[in-house]
Amino acid sequence: MNATDRTPADLLRSALDADPGRPLVTFYDDATGERVELSVATFANWVAKTANLLQDDLAAAPGDRAALLLPAHWQTAVWLVACSSVGVVADVGGDPATADLVVSGPETLEEARACSGERIALALRPLGGRFPQLPQGFADYAMEVPSQGDRFAPYSPVDPDRPALAVGGLELTGAGVVERAHADADARGLGPGSRLLSGLPYDGWEGLSYGLYAPLASGGSVVLCRHLDRLDEDGLAKRKESERVIATAS
């Protein structure tokens, strides 16, 4: 990664320049059997489309707060970097009533209705599928994002010294996220090409760091596992071997 990277969006751009074809996020849901692998290029495409949705269709601007009521999931990772791309504060698990917009999974829709701004719902179905029936008062992410542009340019430059992420009572600037991510990567011995398996939820810094930011900052990749507790020791050992994992956070 480049020394000039000061936001998560910068980290992704550097990863794209370095090796767009390598894996970045490999997602497992051990409740459904789902496995999805996203290369840097594919992940960046999802981020660009989501950032365009934020900036254009949802009229989000730097400094706005997006309450992300989402579990550890590859689409959540996309939203985290898309918010960084626009300059929107990703408020993970934040109060929808005080947010400018809310992004909700299927299990938190009632809570998300407290938001008076734009409401986006993610079905979190395999292959990014739509809701069978659109939740009232929400736009379906899976319906809205495909038509968005594949390239993104912010209308206003993103200030790395402004708030970018809030989680568990912690608020960080974009530069602060990058600094902490590098420190966590160093602590786990992560480097270019390394694979970290994380079964941590996205409800605190540690889960977000090892589930996205630290692998991204180090030039590595994450094997992000939801419902990992459903896997026995033998199954976990086989996954680590097949995915060439060098470090684990769970």
C-alpha positions in Angstrom: 0.0 0.0 0.0 1.1 3.6 -0.6 2.3 5.9 2.2 0.0 8.5 0.9 -3.2 6.5 1.5 -5.2 8.3 4.2 -8.7 6.9 3.8 -10.1 3.4 3.3 -11.1 4.5 -0.3 -7.4 5.3 -0.9 -6.4 1.8 0.3 -8.8 0.3 -2.2 -7.5 2.4 -5.0 -3.9 1.3 -4.3 -5.0 -2.3 -4.1 -6.7 -1.9 -7.5 -3.5 -0.4 -9.0 -1.3 -3.1 -7.5 -3.2 -6.3 -8.4 -6.9 -6.0 -9.4 -7.3 -9.8 -10.0 -6.3 -11.1 -6.6 -8.9 -12.1 -4.0 -9.9 -9.4 -1.5 -13.0 -10.7 0.3 -14.0 -14.4 0.5 -17.3 -14.6 2.3 -18.9 -17.7 4.0 -22.3 -18.0 5.6 -22.3 -21.3 7.5 -26.0 -21.0 8.1 -26.8 -21.2 4.4 -23.7 -22.7 2.8 -23.0 -19.6 0.8 -19.5 -18.8 -0.4 -18.7 -15.7 -2.4 -15.2 -14.6 -3.5 -14.6 -11.1 -4.7 -11.5 -10.0 -6.4 -10.1 -6.5 -5.8 -11.6 -5.4 -9.1 -15.0 -6.9 -8.4 -15.2 -5.4 -4.9 -14.1 -2.0 -6.3 -16.9 -2.2 -8.9 -19.5 -2.8 -6.2 -18.0 0.1 -4.2 -18.2 2.4 -7.1 -21.8 1.5 -7.9 -22.7 1.9 -4.2 -20.9 5.2 -3.9 -22.7 6.5 -7.0 -26.0 5.4 -5.4 -25.2 7.3 -2.2 -24.0 10.4 -4.0 -26.6 10.7 -6.7 -29.8 8.8 -5.9 -29.6 9.3 -2.1 -28.1 12.8 -2.3 -25.6 12.0 0.4 -22.9 14.5 1.0 -19.6 14.7 3.1 -20.4 14.8 6.8 -23.8 13.0 6.5 -24.2 10.0 8.7 -25.4 6.6 7.5 -26.6 4.2 10.2 -25.4 0.8 9.0 -27.6 -1.9 10.6 -25.8 -4.8 9.0 -24.0 -7.9 10.1 -20.5 -9.0 9.1 -21.1 -9.6 5.3 -19.4 -8.9 2.1 -22.1 -6.3 1.2 -21.5 -4.5 4.5 -17.8 -4.3 3.6 -18.8 -2.7 0.3 -20.9 -0.1 2.1 -18.1 0.8 4.5 -15.7 1.7 1.7 -18.5 3.3 -0.4 -19.2 5.7 2.6 -15.5 6.5 2.8 -15.5 7.2 -1.0 -18.2 9.9 -0.6 -17.2 11.2 2.8 -20.2 9.9 4.6 -19.7 8.8 8.2 -20.4 5.0 8.4 -22.2 4.8 11.8 -22.1 1.0 12.4 -25.1 0.0 14.5 -25.9 3.7 14.9 -29.2 5.2 15.9 -31.4 5.5 12.8 -33.4 8.3 14.4 -30.4 10.6 14.3 -28.9 9.5 11.0 -29.3 11.1 7.6 -30.0 7.7 6.0 -30.1 4.1 7.1 -29.0 0.9 5.5 -30.6 -2.1 7.0 -30.5 -5.9 6.8 -33.7 -7.9 6.9 -33.6 -8.4 10.7 -33.5 -4.7 11.6 -36.1 -3.2 9.3 -38.5 -2.1 12.1 -35.6 -0.4 14.0 -34.6 1.3 10.7 -38.0 2.9 10.2 -37.0 5.5 12.9 -34.9 7.2 10.2 -36.7 10.1 8.6 -34.2 10.2 5.7 -33.6 7.7 2.9 -33.9 4.0 3.8 -32.1 1.2 1.9 -32.7 -2.5 2.7 -30.4 -5.3 1.9 -31.9 -8.8 1.7 -28.4 -10.4 2.2 -29.5 -13.3 0.1 -27.0 -15.5 -1.9 -25.6 -13.8 -5.0 -26.9 -10.4 -3.9 -30.5 -11.4 -4.5 -33.5 -9.2 -4.1 -36.2 -9.3 -1.4 -39.1 -11.5 -2.5 -41.4 -8.7 -1.5 -40.0 -5.1 -1.2 -40.3 -3.9 2.4 -42.6 -0.9 2.6 -40.8 2.4 3.0 -37.5 1.1 1.7 -35.5 0.9 -1.5 -34.1 -2.5 -2.3 -30.3 -2.2 -2.7 -30.3 -5.2 -5.1 -32.7 -3.4 -7.4 -31.1 0.0 -7.2 -27.4 -0.7 -7.4 -27.0 -2.6 -10.8 -27.8 0.4 -12.9 -25.3 2.7 -11.2 -22.0 3.7 -12.9 -18.9 1.5 -12.7 -16.7 4.5 -12.0 -17.0 6.9 -9.2 -15.7 10.5 -8.6 -16.8 12.5 -5.5 -18.3 15.9 -6.1 -16.3 17.2 -3.2 -12.8 16.0 -2.1 -13.0 13.7 1.0 -11.1 15.2 3.9 -9.1 12.4 5.7 -9.2 14.3 8.9 -13.0 14.4 9.1 -15.0 11.7 10.9 -15.4 8.6 8.8 -16.4 5.7 11.0 -18.3 5.3 14.2 -18.7 2.0 16.0 -19.2 0.9 19.6 -18.7 4.4 21.0 -15.5 5.0 19.0 -15.4 7.6 16.3 -12.4 7.7 13.8 -11.3 9.9 10.9 -10.5 8.3 7.6 -6.8 8.8 8.5 -7.4 7.3 11.9 -9.0 4.2 10.3 -6.0 3.7 8.1 -3.5 4.2 10.9 -5.2 1.7 13.2 -5.6 -0.8 10.3 -1.9 -0.7 9.6 -1.1 -1.2 13.3 -3.5 -4.2 13.5 -2.0 -5.7 10.3 1.5 -5.4 11.7 0.4 -7.0 15.0 -1.0 -10.1 13.1 2.0 -10.3 10.8 -0.1 -9.5 7.7 1.5 -8.6 4.4 1.0 -8.7 0.7 -0.9 -11.8 -0.3 -1.6 -12.9 3.3 -5.0 -14.4 4.2 -6.8 -13.7 7.5 -9.9 -15.6 8.6 -12.3 -13.6 10.7 -15.4 -14.9 12.5 -15.8 -11.7 14.5 -19.0 -9.6 14.2 -18.9 -6.1 12.7 -20.1 -4.5 16.0 -16.8 -3.2 17.2 -13.4 -2.0 15.9 -11.7 -5.3 16.2 -14.3 -7.1 14.0 -14.2 -4.3 11.4 -10.4 -4.1 11.3 -9.7 -7.9 11.0 -12.9 -8.4 8.9 -11.9 -5.7 6.3 -9.5 -2.8 7.1 -6.3 -4.6 8.2 -6.2 -7.1 5.3 -7.0 -4.2 2.9 -4.2 -2.0 4.4 -1.6 -4.8 4.2 -2.3 -5.9 0.7 -3.8 -9.1 1.9 -7.3 -10.5 1.9 -10.0 -11.7 4.4 -11.9 -14.9 4.7 -15.0 -13.4 6.3 -17.2 -16.0 8.1 -20.7 -15.5 9.3 -22.2 -18.0 11.7 -18.7 -19.6 12.1 -19.9 -21.3 15.3 -21.8 -23.8 13.2 -18.5 -25.2 11.9 -16.8 -27.9 13.9 -13.1 -28.0 14.6 -12.4 -30.3 11.7 -14.4 -28.1 9.3 -12.6 -25.0 10.5 -9.2 -26.7 10.0 -10.2 -27.7 6.5 -11.3 -24.2 5.6 -8.1 -22.7 6.9 -6.1 -25.2 4.8 -8.2 -24.7 1.6 -8.2 -20.9 1.9 -4.5 -20.8 2.7 -5.2 -18.8 5.9 -2.1 -17.6 7.9 -3.9 -15.8 10.8 -7.3 -16.1 12.5 -9.5 -13.6 14.4 -12.5 -15.2 16.1 
